[in-house]
């Protein structure tokens, strides 16, 4: 048996007793403009629609603008929010009772904006407390996906769990 084989075997055996290294932290993309671009004008428009909805309605609580972005028949797949634009308005209003000024860019730590066909997905950095050690934090990725029809958001998916 060669020395390199013995060393490789020893390294493998030792790795079973060594703690695993932490995951690579998720990081936000500070430059939003390139994420909004697309060579397909319809995909660029869909990205912009979702991005502006997120800034102006979801983050700022300006529910008066919901009609501009969201269809009345909006389908919601988050288990904590019923279907319909009215239910979305109620959810946002409970989170942000008085509208805030909309920012020029999404405030949440945005990782990417992806568009394909009639779907747009936003991904964000989420930071949580480590359940095994409350003094530690870890990051993961949160996803919100929207379906666009006739220039309005008609459906939404995310990774929310029942509260």
N, C-alpha and C positions, 0 to 999 in steps of 0.2 A: 504494500500500500504506500502511495507517495505521501510526502510531507504535506502537500497541499490538500490531499484528501482527508488526512488526519485533522488538519487545522479546520477545514470546512465542517467536518463532523463535530468537532469540539465546539465550534461557533454555533452550530445548529442546536446542540445539546444545551449550551449555556443560554441560548435565546429563550428556551422554554421557562427559565427561571427569572429572566429579566423582565421588568415592567415594560409594557408597551409604550411607545412614544405617543404623545398627544397628537390629535388630528391637526392639520394645518388650519389656522383660523381663517374664517371667511372674511374677505375685505371688500369694502364698497368701491365702486368705480366713481371717482370724483368728477369725471368728464361726461356729462349727460348728453351733450349735443350729438356726438357720434353714435350713441345708442339709439337716438331717435331717427337717424338717417336710414334710408333704404333706396336702392336703385328702382324699386317698385313704388310709384307714387301712392298707390292704395295702401300698401303696408306702412309707409311713412305716415299717412293720414290716420290710420288705425292706431299706430303707436302714439301719435300726438294726442288723439282723442283720449286714450286711456291715461296717458301721462298728465294731461290737463285736468281730467276728472279727479285723479288722485290728489293733485295739488289743491285744486279749487274746492272740491266737495269733501273728499275723504279726510284730508289733512287739515283743511281750513274750516270745515264745518259750514260752508256756505251752501246750505241745502236748497236755497232758492235757485241755484244753478243745476240742480239734479235733472230737471226736465231737459236741459240742453244736452246732457250726456247719456242719460239712462232712459230706456224704453219703459213705458208704464207696465208692460207685461214681463219685466225683468225676472229672470229665473235665478234663484240663489241656491248654491249647493253647500254653503256654510251652515252647519246644523243649528246655529244659534240665531239665525236671521231668517224670517219667513220670505217667501217670494213677493215680488212686486216693488215698484219704485217707492211707494209709500212706506213700506217696511224698511227699506234701505234708508230713507230720510229719517225715520224714527230712530234707527240704530245710530246713525251719525249724530243726530241731535242729542241723544243721550250721552254720547262720548264728548261732544263739544257743544254745550248749551248755547253759547253765544259765538257767532262766526268770528273767525280770526282773519287778519289780512292774508291773502294767498301769497305765497312766496314765488319767486321766479323759477324755482326748481324744486323738485321733490325733496322734502326734508329728510325722510327716512333714508337709511344707508342703502342705496340702490346698487345692486350688483350688475344686473343686466335687464335689457328689454328685448324680448324675442317676439317676432311676428311671423306667422305662417297662415296662409289662407285668410280666414276670418277670425283668427285667434291672436291675442296679444298676451304675453306673460311677463310679469314683473317679478324679479327675484330680489330679495332683501337680506341683509345681515340681521340675524336675531341673536341677541346675547341672553343667556340664561345662567342661573346659579347652578353649580354642579350639585346634583342630588346626593352625592357621596361626601361632599365637603363644601359647606355653605360659604367658606372663605374664598372659594375659587369660582371663576366664571368660564363659560365656554361659548363658542359661537356655532351657529348652524344657519341654514338657509331657509327662508320662508318664501313660498310661491303664491302669487295671485294670478289667475288666468281669467281672461275675459273674452267673450265672443261678441263680435260686432256685426250688426245687421242694419243696413240703411242709415249708416252714420250714427248709430246709437249702441250703447252697451246693452245687450239683451240677456247675457248669462255670465255667471261668475263662479269660479271654483277656487278654493284655497285649502290649506292643510289644517284648518281649525278642527278642534275636537269639541265635543259637547261640554258645555260648562254647567 
